């Protein structure tokens, strides 16, 4: 069912990090976090520190993490030992220090992951979208900067997001941390403060680009003047049992939505493997007059090269049908809040769609077989013509600055830098 939902788009990494720390610091009763990747770098430790401080003041914290990423179990277990913090690992590896062995002996199970991403504060506000927790997600001191996209949510969609978390939390796939590391003791305040001082976290996030108080969003949050877009929203998600049944509720919902497209469709996906069936559906839509634009990574900006190889097989068919295909430059720069991607070696990581100038889809799902069949995913779908039309009006200039336009010439693909006019007859 549709709900009245307010949202604030989090286009830039520093705003996305500020929004998360703000929700954590303002929480009074509960914080529920669900993430695929939760690193141990500076931004991750900043969030962990803020969570610990929230737990100290009585906030109940639940942290549900996928277990594909190798982490320090001792650190997680020490945090879990705090009476107000509970951590669970989704579909965990049986062999903690020999993951390669675990993958070879139990590949079928371990290849299925929880890709959902959310932070929920007091069941009043939430952040959902494509970002994990790590420096590359927040434009902080990383060789590769992910251009990503989240929504800060208010309204009824927050409760739907919380309902999804509550559905995953008690399942057999979500294993309590104390079962994995049963002998750990709670971390002390002194140990936490020592680590904060060692990492210089307070100073790092109160100066330069990461001086939160210098951000426009900081003042808006402080003064309660955040300008929200409101519209009819829905929260779509896969059931946790997808890791064993392979059934995807989200794909079913998305399929029905795409059948309703009348005149325009924009797809932004970092890992884009349309498959034969997906390519046929897209090309058929283009042939019946739907204006389709697809934005994905170039070979140079893709952080998973194998994905690019699979995607490349479908480019000619897409282009022949009249679909507009753009590939993000690895040198793309984060110049404004509308930027698709960031600096250093940039890599697109946002997962979003617009349908018919009125509907916005934002989530964790890539347009590839892994998201469709193996991983659990979540998305928010909101009807908000004002935001979508503003986004679409800005998109051409952003593509001109940050991406190559692909066309066919005598049967061969040509990459054009539309800003400079330069053309390439091989992957730039």
N, C-alpha and C positions, 0 to 999 in steps of 0.2 A: 504493500500500500504506500501511496505517496504521503509525504509529511512536509510540514512547513519548516524549511531549513535556511539558516543564515550561514554565509561562508565568507572568509577572507582569503584571497589567493596568496600563497607563500611561494613567490617566484625565485627569490634570492636566498642563497645559503645562510647569510647572517640573520635574515628575518626568520627563517625556518628554525634556526637554533635559538634565537631570542624567544620565539613563540613557545617552544618546548620548555625552556627554563622558566618562563613566566607562568605557564600552567602549573609546573611543579611547585614553584615558590608560593603560588596563591592557593594551592589545594588545601582544603580543610579536613576532608574525610577520607578520600580514597584516590589512588592513582593506579591505573591499569595500563601496562605497556606490553605490546606484542610486536616483535621484530624478527626479521629473517637474519640480519647481521647486526651485531652490537660489538663494536671493536673495543680495544683497550687503549686507544690513542687519546689525545688531549680533549677533543670534544666529547668523546664517550665518557672520559673520567670526570669532566665537568658535570655531565648529566647524572652520573652515578653519585657524585658528591652532593648534588642538589637533592637527589632521591634520599640519600642517607640523612640529610638535614631534615627533610620532610618527615621521615620515619621517626626521628628524634622528637619531633613536636606532636607525634601521635597519629600521623596519617598512615592508613593501611595501604601497603604497596604490594601489588602483584606484578611480577615480571615473567612473561611467557616468551621464551626464545627458541627459535629453531636451532637444531644442533648440528647443522652442516659445518659451521665455522668452528675451528678449534679455539677454545678459550682456556683460561687458567681456572680450572675447577676449584682450586683452593680459595681464590678470591671470590668467586661466585658463592661458594659454600659459606664463607665467612660472612658475607652480606646476608645470605639466607638465614643465618643463625640469629639475626636481629629479630626480636619478637614481632615487629611490625612489617617485616619484609619477607615475602615468600616468592621463591623463584622456581619455575618449572621449565624443563627442556622438552621440546616437542620432537618425538620420534628419535630418541638419542642413540648414539653409537654405543654398542655394548663394550667395546674395547677402547678405553679412554686414551691410552698412550700409543695405540697401534691402529690408527684409523684406516690406513691403507689395507691392513689385513681385514678389518671389519667390512670395508667396501667390497673386497673381493669375495668374502664369504657370505655377505648378506646384502648384495647390491640391490636386489629387487625392492627390499623395504627401504633401505637408506637413500635410494635415488628419488624418493618421494618426500617433498619438503613443504614446510609451512612458509609461504612467501608473504603473508599478510603483514601490514605495517600500521600501527596506530598507537596513540597515546590519549588516554581518557582521564579527565580530571573531574572528580565529584559527580560524574554522570551529567555534567552541565556543559562542558566543552570538550572538544576532541580535535586531534590532528590526524588526518588520513592522507594517503597518497603513495608516492614512489620512494621516498627517502628511507634509508636505513639509518643507523647511528654510527657515524664515522667521519673523520676529517674531510674525506672526499665529498661527502654529502652536504657539507656546510661551508665549502670554499675556504677551508682553513689548512694552510701549510701542507698541501698534498700535491704530489707530482701529477696526478690525474684529478681533475675537478669534474664532478658529475653535475650536469645541468638537469635539475629535477624540479618537481612540482608537487606541492601539498595543498590541502585546504584546511584552514582552521574553522571548525564547525561549531555552530550553536543551533539550538532548536531540537526538534524531534528526532533528527537523524543521529544525534549523539546517543540517545537511548538505544536506537537500533544498533549502533556500533558497539555499545556496551553489552547488548544482548548477544551479539556475535562472540565477544570475548568470553562471556559467561558460558556459552555453548562449548567453547574449546577447552576452557580451564579444567573441568572435571574429567575429561575424557582419558581413556587408558593411554593415549598417545602422549599426554602431557605428564611427564614423570617428575615428581618432586625432587628438588636438588638434594635433600637429605638422604634419599635413597641412593643417589649416585656417589655422594661424599658424606657418609654418615658420621664421621668422627670430628668434623670441623667445629671450631669454636667461634663465637661472635667476634668481629673486628672491634677494636677499641676506638674511642673518640681520638685518643692520642695518635694511634696509627693512621687514622684517616687524615688528621690534620698534618701529620708529618709528610704524607704523600702529597697533599695539596700544596704544602710549602715547597716540597722538592720539585714539583712540576710547575710551580709559579702560576698556578691556575688563576688566582685572583687578579694578578697583574696582566696576564695574557688576554683576559677577556674584559679589561677595563681601559684599554688604550688602543690607539691606531684604528684600523678597520674594524676591530672587534671590541671597540668601546661601545657597549650596548646603549649607554646613555646618550650617545651621539646619533643614534638611529631615529629616523622619523617614527618608526613603529613603536619605539620605546615610549616616546611622548604620548602617542595615541593610546597605548595600553594604559599608561599611568593616569591619563586624564579621562579614560573611559570613552574615547572618541573614535574608536575603530569603526570605519565605515564598512558595513557589511552589505553583501548582496543577498537578497531573500528570494526564495523560489520553492517550487514543489520538488522535494527530494526523495530519493530512494536509496537504500543501502543494500547492495547485492553482495553475496559471499558464498563461497563453497562450504559445505559441511566438512568437519574435520575428518570424517570417514572417507573422504575422497582419496586419501592416501592408501586405502585398501580397496575401495569400490571403483575408483576412476571416474565416478559420475560427477559432473560439474554443473551445479545450479547456476553459477555465474555465466558460464558459456551459453546455457539455455536461455537465460534472460537477455544476454547480449545479442544472441541470434534473432530473437523476436524484435529487439530494438532496431537492429540493422535492416530488418525487412520493412520497417516503416519509413526509411529514408526516402525523401521525395526529390530533393534537388541538390543538396550539398553534404559532403562528408570529409572531415579532416581527421587524419589518424597520425598521432605522434607516438612512436614506439622505438625504443633503443635496440631491441632484439626483434627483428621483423622477419619471420619465416612464414609466409602465407600458406604454404602447402598447395597442392594441386586444387583441392576443393576451395580453399580460401581465395586463390587466384581467380578461379572460375567465377566465384560469387562477386568479387570486386570488378572484374572485367565486364560481367553481365550488367552490373549496376551502371558502369560507365557507358556502356552501349545504349542503355535506355535513358541516358541524359543526365545522370547524377554527376555533378562536378566533384571529383575526388582528388584530394591532395594527401600525399603520404610523406612524412618526415621521419627519417631514421639515420643511423650512424653511417658514415663513410668507412672504408677499410681502415683509414688512419685513426679515426676517432673511436672505433669499436674496441672495447676492452675484452671482447671474446671473439677472436678472429675466426673460429670455426663457424660461428653464427653467420658471419658475413658471407662465407663460402656457400652456405645453404641458401641464404637470401638471394645471392647473385643469380642463381639459376632462374629466378622468376622475373627479373627486371624487364627483359625484352617484351614478354607477354603483357606486363602491366603498361609499359610505355606504348605499345602498339594499340592498346584499347583507348588511349587518350588520357590515362591517369597521369597526374602531375607528380613527379617523384623528385624529392630533394634529399641530399645526404649532407649531414652536418660536418663542417670542417673541424679538424683537430686543433686549429688555431683560433676557433671561435672565441669571442670575448664577451664577458658579462658587462654590458654597457648600460642597461636600464632594467627596470622591474619587468619588462616584457621579454627579456632575453631568454632564448631557448636553452642556452648552455653557458658554460663558464670559461675560465682561463686556465693557465698552465697548458697541459695537454688536455683539451676539453673532450668530454664524452657525454653524449645525450643519455639521460637516464629517466626522463619523464615518460609517464604513460597516461595519455589523455586523448580524448576524441571530442569533436563537436559534430552535432547532427542538425542540419536544416536551420542554421543560424539561431538556434534557440536552446539546444540541449547540450550540457557539458557532462562528460564522463571522465572521472579521475580515479585512479586506483593503483594497484600493485601489479596488474596483469600485463604482461607482454603479449604481443601478437605472435605467438609461436607455439609449437606442440607441447613444450614443457609446461607452460602456463595452462594450456587447455586440458592436458591429460594427467600431469604428474603433481604439480604444486597446488596447494590451496591458495586462493586469492580473494581479494575484496575490492569493491569499487563503490563510489558514490555517484549517482546520476541525478543531476539537478536541471530543471527547466528554468533558465534565467537568460532571456533574450538580450537584455542590456549588456551583461558581461560578455556573453558569447560574441555579440556583434562588435563590441569594442576590441576583444581579442583578435577577431578575424581582420579587423581594420588595421591592426598593428602588425599582423603576421607577415605580409609581403616585405616590409622593410627589414624585419628581423631575418627572414630567409635570405634576402639580398646580402646582408652583412655576414651571416653565419653559416650559409650552406651553399652547396653546388646544385644547380638545376640539371637534371639528366634529360637528354633527348635522344632520339634516334636519327642518324644520318646515314643513308645508304645501308641500312641494316645494322650499323654499328652504334654503340653507345658513345655519346659525347657528354663530358662534364663541363659545365659552364659556370665560371665565377661571374655572376651577373653584376657584381659591383665593379669589377675591373674589365670585364669583357673577355678575359682569358679563357681559352678552351683547351681541354685535355682529351686525348683519345685513349687514355688508360687511367686506371685508378689514381687520382691525385693524392 
